[in-house]
C-alpha cells in the first residue's frame, strides 16, 4: 500500500500527540466543504439506481457527453490498466504515485517522466498518464498540447489518461468536453467539494469505452447516499462559484505566507508545493508542534494544504516563525 496524505492517527501515535490537537495540512482536500443536508431515510434503505437523475446533473457540471460514476477516481486508476494488453506507459513524475503503481501491477512497462518530457512520449509509448493540474507540483498542461499528444497516440490505438482531480477551480482547462476515442478523463468530487469521505468521482470517455470500464467495475460502484448528495452538490452553482473564489484567495494567502518565510512554492488552488533539501527538517520541526504536512522523498519536498479557519492560519504562522528562529 502506498502512502498518502492524511494518516493523522498514525502521526498521533508516532509523536504522542492526540489526534484532536493536530493541524492537519497533509491533504489537498478543501477544508471548506459543501454543506451536507439530511439524507432521506429511504435513500439508505434502497439499492442505488442509475436512473436517479445523477447522470444528467453530472453531465451538465462536467460539460461531458458521457460519463460513469465511480467510487472515487482511485477506482478507475486501479481498473483502467486491466483494459489493455501489456504496453509501454509513460507516467508523469513527480505525481500521484497510484497511477504508476497500478499500471506496473497490471504488467505494463512503465516509464516515469517529468512534465517537460511526458508529452513527447506520445511518439514512443502506447499510453500517457498525467495529472492536470499536477499533484503535487501544480504544473498545468495546456489543453491544445494535450489534445495534440492525444491525436498522436490515438493514431496508433493509444490512450491519453488525464487525472483532473484538482481541475474544478479552473474548468476552462478541462478536457471533459472533448469526447474522443482513446481519451480518458478522471474527476474527483472529494477535493473541490470537501467530501472525500463519500469516495465518489467520475470517468469521462467515449460511450463504448465507459461500457467496458463499467463491466470491469461491476454494479453499484457508488452508494445511494453518495449519489443523492452528489445530485445536490453538482447542481449548486452559487456555492460552486463562491468556492472557486474562496479557494483561490486562500491559496494566494498561503503562497504569500510561505514566501515570507523563504519558501518559494508552486501549486494549485488547493495546496502549495515546496521542493528543498531541507524539506524534511522543516516537516519534522512542524510535526513536533502538531502541524502535519505531506512529505515527498524524490525529490525532497513538502505539500502544504489550506488552513481551514483563522485559528489554523495563526497556528501555522506561529509554527513557521518558531522554526525559522
FITIRO-379044 format. One record per residue (C-alpha): x, y, z. Coordinates in steps of 0.02 Angstrom, whole numbers, padded with zeros to 5 digits, always signed. Layout:
N
XYZ
...
end
This chain:
325
+00000+00000+00000
+00069+00170-00049
+00075+00313+00075
-00041+00463+00053
-00088+00622+00143
-00193+00608+00298
-00149+00461+00412
-00173+00576+00560
-00198+00432+00682
-00027+00366+00632
+00051+00537+00664
-00036+00547+00833
+00040+00381+00886
+00212+00423+00816
+00227+00590+00907
+00120+00553+01059
+00000+00696+01021
-00188+00667+01025
-00273+00671+00852
-00384+00817+00904
-00233+00926+00943
-00161+00922+00767
-00173+01047+00625
-00185+00929+00476
-00123+01012+00316
-00067+00850+00235
-00203+00831+00102
-00261+00930-00047
-00442+00920+00008
-00534+01085+00030
-00561+01121+00215
-00720+01212+00166
-00849+01079+00121
-01015+01086+00031
-01148+01096+00169
-01218+00919+00182
-01404+00909+00216
-01505+00767+00292
-01508+00614+00179
-01687+00545+00167
-01711+00379+00258
-01771+00288+00101
-01605+00326+00015
-01517+00222+00147
-01641+00080+00128
-01636+00056-00062
-01503-00005-00181
-01428+00132-00292
-01523+00161-00455
-01442+00225-00614
-01595+00325-00667
-01596+00435-00511
-01552+00593-00608
-01368+00598-00559
-01301+00572-00735
-01394+00722-00807
-01332+00837-00668
-01154+00772-00682
-01150+00790-00872
-01202+00971-00854
-01073+01007-00719
-00928+00925-00813
-00992+00976-00986
-00971+00795-01038
-01069+00693-01165
-01038+00528-01075
-00976+00487-00901
-00976+00349-00771
-00991+00372-00582
-00856+00277-00488
-00803+00254-00307
-00677+00395-00317
-00555+00416-00460
-00448+00287-00369
-00568+00151-00427
-00536+00199-00608
-00349+00213-00581
-00346+00032-00524
-00464-00032-00660
-00403+00052-00819
-00238-00045-00837
-00336-00207-00847
-00425-00147-01005
-00264-00152-01111
-00138-00284-01156
+00038-00250-01087
+00101-00088-01161
+00230+00049-01142
+00157+00175-01022
+00232+00346-00982
+00177+00417-00814
+00207+00593-00750
+00333+00608-00608
+00330+00676-00479
+00144+00642-00472
+00009+00541-00386
+00102+00377-00360
-00051+00264-00376
-00050+00286-00565
+00120+00208-00595
+00088+00077-00462
-00074+00020-00545
+00000+00005-00720
+00154-00086-00658
+00050-00208-00557
-00053-00248-00713
+00104-00299-00808
+00137-00143-00911
+00310-00068-00940
+00307+00099-00850
+00423+00247-00880
+00421+00392-00756
+00445+00557-00848
+00449+00740-00793
+00322+00867-00852
+00435+00939-00987
+00457+00767-01069
+00294+00675-01041
+00202+00738-01196
+00349+00694-01310
+00324+00514-01256
+00165+00507-01361
+00276+00451-01506
+00363+00309-01412
+00229+00244-01291
+00054+00174-01309
-00016+00260-01154
+00018+00428-01072
-00042+00456-00893
-00034+00627-00813
-00116+00736-00682
-00179+00908-00735
-00151+01016-00638
-00017+00905-00564
-00023+00841-00387
+00093+00888-00303
+00190+01012-00411
+00045+01113-00481
+00108+01104-00661
-00034+01144-00781
-00035+01072-00957
-00118+01173-01097
-00274+01094-01172
-00209+01109-01350
-00045+01024-01307
-00138+00880-01227
-00255+00860-01375
-00108+00858-01496
-00025+00722-01393
-00188+00625-01390
-00203+00635-01580
-00031+00558-01600
-00073+00420-01477
-00246+00384-01549
-00174+00365-01724
-00086+00209-01657
-00228+00148-01548
-00152+00228-01394
-00230+00314-01242
-00211+00479-01152
-00266+00466-00970
-00285+00634-00882
-00319+00642-00696
-00412+00806-00667
-00440+00784-00480
-00394+00967-00448
-00473+01045-00603
-00639+01110-00530
-00573+01284-00492
-00519+01308-00674
-00648+01210-00778
-00596+01304-00935
-00439+01196-00940
-00533+01030-00931
-00540+00900-01069
-00710+00835-01013
-00799+00914-01161
-00682+00827-01285
-00758+00655-01311
-00631+00559-01417
-00576+00379-01438
-00429+00343-01326
-00457+00491-01210
-00496+00456-01027
-00527+00597-00902
-00539+00559-00716
-00631+00677-00599
-00636+00676-00410
-00776+00751-00305
-00685+00747-00139
-00559+00887-00166
-00664+01034-00226
-00823+00992-00130
-00729+00939+00027
-00821+00772+00028
-00677+00649+00018
-00763+00531+00139
-00901+00482+00018
-00771+00410-00104
-00852+00468-00265
-00793+00527-00434
-00823+00513-00621
-00738+00448-00777
-00767+00541-00940
-00734+00446-01102
-00821+00381-01258
-00980+00280-01227
-00908+00113-01284
-00753+00138-01177
-00858+00177-01024
-00959+00020-01053
-00801-00085-01045
-00749+00002-00884
-00923-00022-00809
-00914-00208-00844
-00743-00215-00761
-00804-00123-00604
-00971-00210-00585
-01135-00141-00517
-01165-00011-00380
-00996+00071-00388
-01063+00224-00295
-01178+00202-00146
-01353+00276-00139
-01322+00413-00008
-01168+00471-00103
-01267+00481-00265
-01403+00581-00176
-01276+00704-00106
-01189+00720-00274
-01350+00771-00361
-01370+00914-00239
-01188+00971-00237
-01159+00964-00425
-01315+01069-00455
-01271+01204-00327
-01195+01331-00445
-01197+01477-00322
-01096+01378-00194
-00976+01318-00329
-00938+01494-00386
-00908+01553-00208
-00798+01401-00176
-00688+01439-00326
-00660+01616-00266
-00627+01560-00087
-00501+01427-00137
-00405+01546-00250
-00397+01678-00113
-00339+01552+00018
-00205+01481-00096
-00139+01655-00133
-00133+01691+00054
-00038+01529+00086
+00085+01568-00052
+00118+01739+00024
+00140+01668+00199
+00264+01535+00144
+00361+01661+00038
+00379+01772+00191
+00472+01626+00272
+00587+01597+00125
+00488+01462+00036
+00462+01486-00150
+00316+01373-00195
+00214+01311-00341
+00044+01231-00328
-00142+01242-00359
-00291+01325-00276
-00291+01180-00151
-00110+01170-00094
+00067+01239-00110
+00219+01133-00151
+00393+01171-00087
+00544+01075-00152
+00702+01093-00049
+00840+00985+00025
+00785+01043+00199
+00602+00998+00172
+00602+00851+00292
+00690+00953+00427
+00551+01082+00416
+00416+00946+00415
+00489+00864+00569
+00501+01030+00663
+00319+01070+00622
+00264+00895+00670
+00341+00922+00841
+00220+01069+00851
+00072+00960+00796
+00066+01029+00618
+00054+00885+00493
+00115+00903+00312
+00132+00785+00165
+00313+00736+00138
+00392+00679-00026
+00557+00586-00046
+00606+00603-00230
+00639+00745-00236
+00630+00806-00055
+00477+00915-00046
+00325+00964+00058
+00144+00996+00014
+00050+01122+00121
-00139+01106+00119
-00251+01254+00158
-00288+01303+00339
-00475+01299+00368
-00500+01449+00483
-00412+01595+00563
-00354+01493+00713
-00271+01370+00594
-00187+01511+00499
-00117+01582+00661
-00052+01411+00715
+00038+01386+00550
+00115+01560+00553
+00172+01538+00734
+00249+01370+00693
+00344+01440+00545
+00406+01586+00649
+00469+01470+00786
+00564+01353+00671
+00638+01498+00574
+00713+01565+00735
end
